Amino acid sequence: MGLTQNMRKFILSLSLIFVIYSTTFIFHQTQSFYKSFAQGRRFYDSGDYRKALPYLASAHKMVPGDRKAAEYLLHNYEKLGMLKDATNVLETIWLEDPEDLDTIVWLAGSYYSLHDYANAELFYSDAVSMGGGPDVKRSLAEVLAWQKEYEAAAIVLKELVKEDPGSLENIELLADLYSWIDEFDTAAELYRDLLDKNYRAKDILLKLADSLRYAGKNEEAISIYKRYLDE
C-alpha cells in the first residue's frame, strides 16, 4: 500500500526541517568555534595565557580535529606549566595522525617532561624507527638512562658518537654511562679525550678524578683533583 500524497508531503516537510536545523546548527557551531578560537588567540598573542585558556579549550572541544586550535591550546597549557593537560591534547593530535613524526617527538618530549620515562621511551623509539635525527636518539638514550637501562642507553649513544664524532656532549654522556655501570677505565679514557679537546675542562676534570678514584688509581686521581682545584 503506497504512501498518500499528504504523507509524502509530511515526510518531505520533516526532511526539510531536519536539513534546515542541521545546517543552522553546523553554521552556529562553526561560528562559535571561530569566535572562541579567535578570542583565545588574541589573549594568547598578548601573553595573557590564563584568559586564553577557556576560549582555546572550548574551541578544541568543539572541533577536536582542528590541528591549529589544538596546537594553540597545547602551547597555552605549556606556558601555564599544565604539562599533563598538554599531554592529553598531544594524544588527541597523535590519534588524528599516528604516523606524524613531529607529533610523536613532541608527545615523547611531553612524557619526558612529566618524568613518565617509560612512555617517553616508547614514543622516542618509534620516532627513531621513523627516521628521527640525532636529537631524538639522544633523548632516547637519556630516558633509557633515567630508567637505569644503562647498557641500552650506551648502545644508542655509541651509534650517535660514531655518526657524529664531533658531538662532545654525546661523548660526555657516554662516559657518564660507563661510570654508572662501573666501567671506570673506559669512562676515564673518554673523559681524557674530552679534556684534550678542552671541553668543559673543570667539570670533566672532576669526573675524571672520580672515575680514577673508583678504578683504584688513587695517585693519579689525587693529581687530577689538584688540577681541578687549581683551575
C-alpha positions as CSV (number, residue, x, y, z in Angstrom):
1,M,0.0,0.0,0.0
2,G,1.6,3.3,-1.2
3,L,2.1,6.5,0.7
4,T,-0.7,9.0,0.4
5,Q,0.1,12.5,-1.0
6,N,-0.4,14.0,2.4
7,M,2.1,11.5,4.0
8,R,4.6,12.3,1.3
9,K,4.3,16.0,2.0
10,F,4.6,15.4,5.7
11,I,7.8,13.3,5.3
12,L,9.2,15.9,2.9
13,S,8.5,18.6,5.4
14,L,10.3,16.7,8.1
15,S,13.3,16.2,5.9
16,L,13.4,19.9,5.0
17,I,13.1,20.8,8.7
18,F,16.0,18.4,9.6
19,V,18.2,19.8,6.8
20,I,17.5,23.4,7.9
21,Y,18.1,22.6,11.6
22,S,21.3,20.6,10.8
23,T,22.6,23.4,8.6
24,T,21.8,26.1,11.1
25,F,23.4,24.0,14.0
26,I,26.6,23.4,12.0
27,F,26.7,27.1,11.0
28,H,26.3,28.3,14.6
29,Q,28.8,25.7,15.9
30,T,31.3,26.7,13.2
31,Q,30.8,30.4,14.1
32,S,31.2,29.6,17.8
33,F,34.4,27.7,17.1
34,Y,35.9,30.5,15.2
35,K,34.8,33.1,17.7
36,S,36.3,31.1,20.6
37,F,39.5,30.4,18.7
38,A,40.0,34.0,17.6
39,Q,39.4,35.3,21.1
40,G,41.8,32.7,22.5
41,R,44.4,33.6,20.0
42,R,44.1,37.3,20.8
43,F,44.7,36.6,24.5
44,Y,47.5,34.1,23.7
45,D,49.3,36.5,21.4
46,S,49.1,39.2,24.1
47,G,50.7,36.9,26.6
48,D,47.6,36.5,28.8
49,Y,47.5,32.7,28.8
50,R,45.0,32.4,31.7
51,K,42.4,34.4,29.8
52,A,43.2,32.5,26.6
53,L,42.7,29.1,28.2
54,P,38.9,28.8,28.4
55,Y,38.5,30.1,24.8
56,L,41.1,27.7,23.3
57,A,39.8,24.8,25.4
58,S,36.3,25.5,24.2
59,A,37.4,25.7,20.5
60,H,39.3,22.4,20.8
61,K,36.3,20.7,22.4
62,M,34.0,21.9,19.6
63,V,36.4,20.8,16.8
64,P,39.0,18.3,18.2
65,G,40.3,17.6,14.8
66,D,41.4,21.2,14.1
67,R,45.2,21.0,14.2
68,K,45.8,24.7,14.6
69,A,43.4,25.1,17.5
70,A,44.8,22.0,19.2
71,E,48.4,23.3,18.9
72,Y,47.4,26.7,20.3
73,L,45.8,25.0,23.3
74,L,48.8,22.8,23.7
75,H,51.2,25.8,23.7
76,N,49.0,27.6,26.1
77,Y,49.0,24.7,28.5
78,E,52.8,24.5,28.3
79,K,53.0,28.3,29.0
80,L,51.0,27.7,32.2
81,G,53.0,24.7,33.2
82,M,50.0,22.4,32.8
83,L,52.0,19.6,31.3
84,K,49.6,16.8,31.9
85,D,46.8,18.7,30.1
86,A,49.2,19.4,27.3
87,T,50.0,15.7,27.0
88,N,46.3,14.9,26.8
89,V,46.0,17.4,23.9
90,L,49.0,15.8,22.2
91,E,47.5,12.4,22.5
92,T,44.4,13.7,20.7
93,I,46.6,15.2,17.9
94,W,48.5,12.0,17.6
95,L,45.4,9.8,17.3
96,E,44.3,12.0,14.4
97,D,47.6,11.1,12.6
98,P,49.6,8.3,14.3
99,E,52.3,8.5,11.6
100,D,53.2,12.1,12.1
101,L,56.8,12.2,13.2
102,D,56.7,15.7,14.6
103,T,53.7,14.9,16.9
104,I,55.4,11.7,18.1
105,V,58.6,13.5,19.0
106,W,56.5,16.2,20.7
107,L,54.5,13.7,22.6
108,A,57.6,11.8,23.7
109,G,59.1,15.1,24.9
110,S,55.9,15.9,26.9
111,Y,56.1,12.5,28.6
112,Y,59.8,13.2,29.3
113,S,58.8,16.5,31.0
114,L,56.3,14.6,33.1
115,H,59.1,12.1,34.1
116,D,57.0,9.4,32.5
117,Y,60.1,7.8,31.1
118,A,58.5,4.5,30.0
119,N,56.0,6.2,27.7
120,A,58.7,8.7,26.6
121,E,60.9,5.7,25.6
122,L,58.1,4.1,23.6
123,F,57.5,7.2,21.5
124,Y,61.2,8.1,21.1
125,S,61.8,4.5,19.9
126,D,59.0,4.9,17.4
127,A,60.5,8.3,16.3
128,V,63.9,6.7,15.8
129,S,62.5,3.9,13.8
130,M,60.7,6.5,11.6
131,G,64.0,8.4,10.9
132,G,64.3,10.7,13.9
133,G,67.6,12.6,13.9
134,P,70.4,12.9,16.5
135,D,68.4,14.9,19.0
136,V,65.7,12.2,19.1
137,K,68.3,9.5,19.6
138,R,70.0,11.5,22.3
139,S,66.7,11.9,24.1
140,L,66.0,8.2,23.8
141,A,69.4,7.5,25.4
142,E,68.5,9.9,28.2
143,V,65.2,8.3,29.1
144,L,66.8,4.9,29.0
145,A,69.4,6.1,31.4
146,W,66.7,7.6,33.7
147,Q,65.2,4.1,33.9
148,K,68.7,2.7,34.7
149,E,68.8,0.9,31.4
150,Y,72.4,2.0,31.0
151,E,73.6,-0.6,28.6
152,A,70.8,0.0,26.2
153,A,71.4,3.8,26.5
154,A,75.1,3.2,25.8
155,I,74.3,1.3,22.6
156,V,72.3,4.3,21.3
157,L,75.0,6.8,22.3
158,K,77.8,4.7,20.7
159,E,75.9,4.8,17.5
160,L,75.5,8.6,17.8
161,V,79.2,9.1,18.6
162,K,80.0,7.0,15.6
163,E,77.7,9.0,13.4
164,D,79.0,12.4,14.7
165,P,82.3,12.1,16.5
166,G,82.4,15.9,16.9
167,S,79.4,15.9,19.3
168,L,81.2,16.2,22.6
169,E,78.0,16.3,24.6
170,N,77.2,12.8,23.5
171,I,80.7,11.6,24.4
172,E,80.4,13.1,27.8
173,L,77.0,11.3,28.4
174,L,78.5,8.1,27.1
175,A,81.4,8.5,29.6
176,D,78.9,9.2,32.3
177,L,77.0,6.0,31.4
178,Y,80.2,3.9,31.6
179,S,80.9,5.3,35.1
180,W,77.4,4.5,36.2
181,I,77.9,0.8,35.2
182,D,81.3,0.8,37.0
183,E,83.4,0.7,33.8
184,F,85.6,3.4,35.2
185,D,88.6,2.8,33.0
186,T,86.5,3.3,29.8
187,A,84.9,6.3,31.3
188,A,88.3,7.8,32.3
189,E,89.5,7.3,28.7
190,L,86.6,9.2,27.3
191,Y,87.0,12.0,29.9
192,R,90.6,12.4,28.9
193,D,89.6,12.6,25.3
194,L,87.2,15.4,26.2
195,L,90.0,17.2,28.2
196,D,92.3,17.0,25.1
197,K,89.5,18.9,23.3
198,N,89.3,21.5,26.1
199,Y,85.6,20.7,26.6
200,R,84.1,21.8,29.9
201,A,87.5,21.4,31.4
202,K,86.7,22.0,35.1
203,D,83.7,19.7,35.2
204,I,85.4,17.0,33.2
205,L,88.5,17.1,35.5
206,L,86.3,16.3,38.5
207,K,84.5,13.5,36.6
208,L,87.9,12.1,35.5
209,A,89.3,12.3,39.1
210,D,86.2,10.4,40.4
211,S,86.5,7.7,37.8
212,L,90.2,7.2,38.5
213,R,89.5,7.0,42.3
214,Y,86.7,4.4,41.8
215,A,89.0,2.5,39.5
216,G,91.5,2.3,42.3
217,K,94.0,4.6,40.7
218,N,94.4,6.8,43.8
219,E,97.7,8.6,43.0
220,E,96.5,9.6,39.5
221,A,93.2,10.6,41.0
222,I,94.8,12.9,43.5
223,S,96.9,14.6,40.8
224,I,93.7,15.3,38.9
225,Y,91.9,16.6,42.0
226,K,94.8,19.0,42.4
227,R,94.5,20.2,38.8
228,Y,90.8,20.6,39.4
229,L,91.4,22.8,42.5
230,D,94.0,24.9,40.5
231,E,91.6,25.6,37.7
